[in-house]
Amino acid sequence: MRRALSLAGWALPAAAPVVPSVARAFGIPLRIPHGVALTFDDGPHPEGTPAVLELLGERAATFFLVGEQVERFPSVAADIAARGHEIALHGYRHRLLLRRSPRAFADDLERALRVIEDATSRTPTVYRPPYGVFSLPALDHVRERGLRPLLWSKWGKDWQRRATGASIAARATSGFGSGDVVLLHDADHYSVDGSWRNTVASLPAILQAVTACGAELCSVSQAT
């Protein structure tokens, strides 16, 4: 019984991405105070990231980078920073935190920070876990390390095999408005091969929806 209770406590924040009351209970933001934040997970990617950057132009976005991919493509990570976008943290390995010990998670976090700082000359201040799933020890450690956790209020489910540019844009902008954080992916390292192409195809409609709702497009930290 004690072990079952311990495991339950370990996984308590895990439902936060899909149960807003859980996110509120653990103080994990799903939204920002104002504006709209486009966020891109799982990069950098040698094709997907440059394509996204080209479409964004001067518009601000936040990129949650994976350390092992930054090691593979450091110049792409550096280009994100050079263009003025926010560099955020998605860990070193893209693995479910519920399967990681507190020590393994802490080591992963530090390794990711070193790699990302070396490549971009930026120190991330915002963290999103792989799959959006926190364990309780990981959430505590993120805050102790001075990082802010963040999930999302809208997503395009652009990693799915059946996703299209139109379906991603429609899902991501349904009920759209100021305060929304949109989850997208500029890479296919951990999803369907080539899925970033659908994300790129969705961006013009998503950017148009931001303009239509009258909200300012901003990075996460610009709005907080």
C-alpha positions as CSV (number, residue, x, y, z in Angstrom):
1,M,0.0,0.0,0.0
2,R,2.8,2.4,0.9
3,R,4.5,1.7,-2.4
4,A,1.3,2.4,-4.3
5,L,0.8,5.7,-2.5
6,S,4.4,6.7,-3.2
7,L,4.0,5.9,-6.9
8,A,0.7,7.9,-7.0
9,G,2.4,10.9,-5.5
10,W,5.3,10.6,-8.0
11,A,2.8,10.8,-10.9
12,L,0.4,13.4,-9.5
13,P,1.3,16.3,-11.9
14,A,1.3,14.0,-15.0
15,A,-2.2,14.8,-16.0
16,A,-1.6,18.6,-16.1
17,P,-1.5,18.9,-19.9
18,V,-5.0,17.5,-20.3
19,V,-6.6,18.4,-16.9
20,P,-6.4,22.1,-16.2
21,S,-7.4,21.7,-12.6
22,V,-4.3,19.5,-12.0
23,A,-2.1,22.2,-13.7
24,R,-3.6,24.9,-11.5
25,A,-3.1,22.7,-8.3
26,F,0.6,22.4,-9.1
27,G,1.0,25.9,-10.3
28,I,2.0,24.8,-13.8
29,P,1.0,27.6,-16.3
30,L,-0.9,26.6,-19.5
31,R,-1.2,30.2,-20.6
32,I,0.6,33.6,-20.6
33,P,-0.7,36.9,-19.2
34,H,-1.2,38.5,-22.7
35,G,-0.4,38.0,-26.3
36,V,0.0,34.7,-28.1
37,A,3.1,32.5,-27.8
38,L,4.0,30.1,-30.6
39,T,6.3,27.4,-29.1
40,F,8.2,24.7,-31.0
41,D,9.4,21.5,-29.3
42,D,12.0,18.8,-30.2
43,G,14.5,20.8,-32.3
44,P,16.7,21.9,-33.6
45,H,16.2,20.1,-37.0
46,P,18.4,20.8,-40.1
47,E,15.3,21.2,-42.4
48,G,12.3,21.9,-40.2
49,T,13.8,24.6,-38.0
50,P,15.1,26.8,-40.9
51,A,11.8,26.4,-42.7
52,V,9.9,27.6,-39.5
53,L,12.4,30.5,-39.0
54,E,11.9,31.6,-42.6
55,L,8.1,31.8,-42.2
56,L,8.3,33.5,-38.8
57,G,10.5,36.3,-40.2
58,E,10.7,39.0,-37.5
59,R,7.9,37.5,-35.4
60,A,8.9,36.2,-32.0
61,A,8.6,32.6,-30.9
62,T,10.0,30.2,-28.2
63,F,12.0,27.1,-29.1
64,F,12.2,24.3,-26.5
65,L,15.4,22.6,-27.5
66,V,16.6,19.1,-26.9
67,G,20.2,18.9,-25.8
68,E,21.1,15.8,-27.9
69,Q,19.8,17.5,-31.0
70,V,21.7,20.7,-30.2
71,E,24.8,18.6,-30.1
72,R,24.0,17.3,-33.6
73,F,23.0,20.7,-35.1
74,P,24.7,23.4,-33.0
75,S,24.7,25.9,-35.9
76,V,20.9,25.6,-36.3
77,A,20.4,26.2,-32.5
78,A,22.7,29.2,-32.8
79,D,20.7,30.6,-35.7
80,I,17.5,30.5,-33.6
81,A,19.2,32.6,-31.0
82,A,20.8,34.9,-33.5
83,R,17.3,35.7,-35.0
84,G,16.2,36.9,-31.6
85,H,13.9,34.0,-30.6
86,E,13.6,32.7,-27.1
87,I,15.7,29.6,-26.2
88,A,13.9,27.3,-23.8
89,L,14.7,23.9,-22.4
90,H,13.2,20.5,-23.3
91,G,15.8,18.3,-21.6
92,Y,18.9,16.5,-23.0
93,R,17.2,13.2,-23.8
94,H,13.5,13.1,-24.9
95,R,12.3,10.6,-22.4
96,L,9.3,10.3,-20.2
97,L,10.1,11.7,-16.8
98,L,7.9,9.2,-14.9
99,R,10.6,6.6,-15.8
100,R,13.5,8.6,-14.6
101,S,15.0,8.8,-11.1
102,P,15.4,12.2,-9.5
103,R,19.2,11.9,-9.9
104,A,18.9,10.9,-13.6
105,F,16.6,13.8,-14.2
106,A,18.9,16.3,-12.5
107,D,21.9,15.1,-14.5
108,D,19.9,15.3,-17.7
109,L,18.8,18.9,-17.0
110,E,22.4,20.0,-16.2
111,R,23.7,18.4,-19.3
112,A,21.1,20.0,-21.5
113,L,21.8,23.4,-20.0
114,R,25.5,23.2,-20.7
115,V,25.0,22.0,-24.3
116,I,22.4,24.7,-25.1
117,E,24.4,27.5,-23.4
118,D,27.5,26.5,-25.4
119,A,25.7,26.5,-28.7
120,T,23.5,29.6,-28.3
121,S,25.2,31.7,-25.6
122,R,21.8,31.8,-24.0
123,T,20.7,30.5,-20.6
124,P,17.2,29.0,-20.8
125,T,14.8,30.1,-18.1
126,V,11.7,28.2,-19.1
127,Y,11.3,24.4,-19.1
128,R,8.8,22.0,-20.7
129,P,9.1,18.3,-20.1
130,P,9.0,15.6,-22.9
131,Y,5.4,14.8,-23.7
132,G,4.4,17.6,-21.2
133,V,4.5,15.0,-18.4
134,F,6.1,16.0,-15.1
135,S,6.9,13.8,-12.2
136,L,6.6,15.4,-8.8
137,P,10.4,15.3,-8.0
138,A,11.2,16.7,-11.5
139,L,8.7,19.6,-11.0
140,D,10.3,20.4,-7.6
141,H,13.8,20.2,-9.1
142,V,12.9,22.5,-12.0
143,R,11.8,25.2,-9.6
144,E,14.8,24.7,-7.3
145,R,17.0,25.2,-10.3
146,G,15.3,28.6,-11.0
147,L,13.5,27.4,-14.1
148,R,9.8,28.2,-14.9
149,P,7.6,25.2,-15.9
150,L,5.3,25.8,-18.9
151,L,2.8,23.6,-20.8
152,W,0.3,24.9,-23.4
153,S,-3.3,25.9,-23.9
154,K,-3.5,25.0,-27.6
155,W,-1.9,22.3,-29.7
156,G,-2.0,21.3,-33.3
157,K,-1.2,17.6,-32.7
158,D,1.2,18.0,-35.6
159,W,3.2,14.8,-34.8
160,Q,0.3,12.6,-35.8
161,R,0.5,10.5,-39.0
162,R,-2.9,11.8,-40.3
163,A,-2.2,15.5,-39.5
164,T,-2.3,18.0,-42.4
165,G,-1.4,21.6,-42.5
166,A,-5.1,22.4,-42.5
167,S,-6.0,20.1,-39.5
168,I,-3.1,21.5,-37.5
169,A,-4.1,25.1,-38.0
170,A,-7.7,24.4,-37.3
171,R,-7.0,22.6,-34.1
172,A,-4.3,25.0,-32.9
173,T,-6.5,28.1,-33.4
174,S,-9.9,26.9,-32.3
175,G,-11.2,29.4,-29.8
176,F,-8.0,31.3,-30.2
177,G,-7.2,34.5,-28.2
178,S,-4.9,36.5,-26.1
179,G,-3.1,34.4,-23.5
180,D,-2.8,31.2,-25.6
181,V,0.4,29.2,-25.7
182,V,0.5,27.1,-28.9
183,L,2.4,23.8,-28.9
184,L,4.0,22.9,-32.3
185,H,7.1,21.0,-33.4
186,D,9.8,22.1,-35.8
187,A,11.4,18.6,-35.8
188,D,10.4,14.9,-36.4
189,H,13.2,13.3,-34.3
190,Y,10.6,11.8,-32.0
191,S,7.5,11.7,-34.2
192,V,6.2,10.7,-37.6
193,D,8.9,11.1,-40.3
194,G,8.5,14.4,-42.1
195,S,5.8,15.7,-39.8
196,W,7.6,19.1,-39.6
197,R,6.5,19.7,-43.2
198,N,2.8,19.7,-42.0
199,T,3.7,22.1,-39.3
200,V,5.4,24.5,-41.8
201,A,2.3,24.2,-44.0
202,S,0.1,25.2,-41.0
203,L,2.0,28.3,-40.0
204,P,0.6,30.8,-42.5
205,A,-3.0,30.1,-41.3
206,I,-1.9,30.2,-37.7
207,L,-0.1,33.5,-38.1
208,Q,-3.2,34.9,-39.9
209,A,-5.3,33.8,-36.9
210,V,-3.1,35.6,-34.5
211,T,-3.5,38.8,-36.5
212,A,-7.3,38.3,-36.8
213,C,-7.7,37.9,-33.0
214,G,-5.9,41.2,-32.4
215,A,-3.3,39.6,-30.1
216,E,0.5,40.4,-30.2
217,L,2.8,37.5,-31.1
218,C,5.4,37.2,-28.4
219,S,7.9,34.9,-26.8
220,V,7.0,33.3,-23.5
221,S,9.3,35.5,-21.5
222,Q,8.2,38.7,-23.2
223,A,4.7,38.1,-21.8
224,T,5.7,37.4,-18.2
